[in-house]
């Protein structure tokens, strides 16, 4: 019995289309209300609205208000963004201002070849 040849281009396009429909589950850990926390919240929300509109869940957690959540996720610095879904799990630390790095890390943009 002969195997049917796989159309690699069609398989890639299907995988890309499936990725565009996935819901992103994100959790942003901040340390109180300060300029750095506010900048991280603003940057993550803007990125999500621009690139993931209607297909993301973002939870902002103040580690001073909910320290057990931070401990459970082993948060050692704030702000920290965790992308739980889609896999793989990713962590970002800082004010999330480097948009290109964020897009690559969230698998929303391919890495540029050097």
C-alpha positions as a printed Julia matrix, in Angstrom:
114×3 Matrix{Float64}:
   0.0    0.0    0.0
   1.49   3.32  -1.09
   1.57   6.27   1.25
   0.13   9.48  -0.05
   2.78  12.24  -0.36
   2.42  14.95   2.24
   1.98  18.45   0.91
   4.43  20.28   3.18
   3.19  23.72   2.18
  -0.42  22.85   3.0
   0.62  21.31   6.32
   2.56  24.46   7.23
  -0.34  26.75   6.27
  -2.76  24.66   8.36
  -0.42  24.79  11.38
  -0.07  28.57  10.98
  -3.84  29.02  10.74
  -4.36  26.87  13.86
  -1.78  28.99  15.72
  -3.64  32.19  14.78
  -6.81  30.85  16.44
  -5.21  29.72  19.72
  -6.06  31.53  22.92
  -3.06  32.85  24.81
  -3.13  32.53  28.6
  -0.84  35.11  30.2
  -0.11  36.06  33.79
   1.79  39.25  34.61
   3.36  39.48  38.06
   4.06  42.98  39.35
   5.4   44.31  42.66
   2.92  46.96  43.77
   1.82  49.99  41.83
   4.84  51.89  40.56
   6.14  53.23  37.24
   7.82  49.96  36.27
   4.69  47.91  37.01
   2.46  50.38  35.19
   4.79  50.38  32.16
   4.78  46.57  32.03
   0.97  46.44  32.26
   0.59  49.09  29.58
   3.12  47.4   27.25
   1.61  43.92  27.6
  -1.95  45.16  27.11
  -0.98  47.16  24.02
   0.86  44.21  22.5
  -2.06  41.87  23.2
  -4.63  44.26  21.75
  -2.55  44.77  18.63
  -1.58  41.14  17.97
  -3.97  38.92  19.95
  -7.22  40.87  20.0
 -10.05  38.67  21.19
  -7.89  35.63  21.81
  -6.0   36.22  25.02
  -6.56  36.04  28.76
  -4.37  38.32  30.84
  -4.27  38.17  34.62
  -2.27  40.8   36.51
  -1.05  39.6   39.91
   0.43  41.94  42.53
   2.93  39.79  44.42
   2.43  41.95  47.52
  -1.3   41.17  47.5
  -1.01  37.49  46.49
   2.43  36.21  47.52
   1.4   32.54  47.41
   0.73  32.76  43.66
   4.17  34.25  43.11
   5.78  31.58  45.26
   3.98  28.81  43.39
   5.29  30.14  40.05
   8.79  30.68  41.51
   8.78  34.39  40.66
  12.17  35.87  41.56
  11.82  39.28  39.86
   8.98  41.59  38.96
   7.55  42.41  36.56
   7.49  38.89  35.11
   5.15  37.75  32.35
   4.37  34.05  32.02
   2.87  32.64  28.85
   1.17  29.44  30.01
  -0.63  28.64  26.76
  -0.11  27.85  24.0
   2.88  25.75  24.86
   5.79  26.02  25.33
   5.71  27.94  28.6
   7.72  31.17  28.39
   8.85  33.78  30.93
   9.72  37.42  30.3
  11.27  39.69  32.92
  11.3   43.49  32.82
   9.01  46.24  31.6
   8.13  44.37  28.36
   9.18  47.39  26.27
  11.15  45.43  23.66
   8.24  44.69  21.34
  10.25  42.62  18.84
  11.63  40.38  21.59
   8.13  39.93  23.0
   6.65  39.03  19.61
   9.37  36.45  18.95
   9.06  35.04  22.47
   5.3   34.72  22.16
   5.73  32.99  18.78
   3.88  35.78  17.0
   6.82  36.67  14.76
   9.67  34.52  13.43
  13.23  35.13  14.6
  15.3   37.28  12.3
  18.24  35.42  10.82
  21.62  37.02  11.48
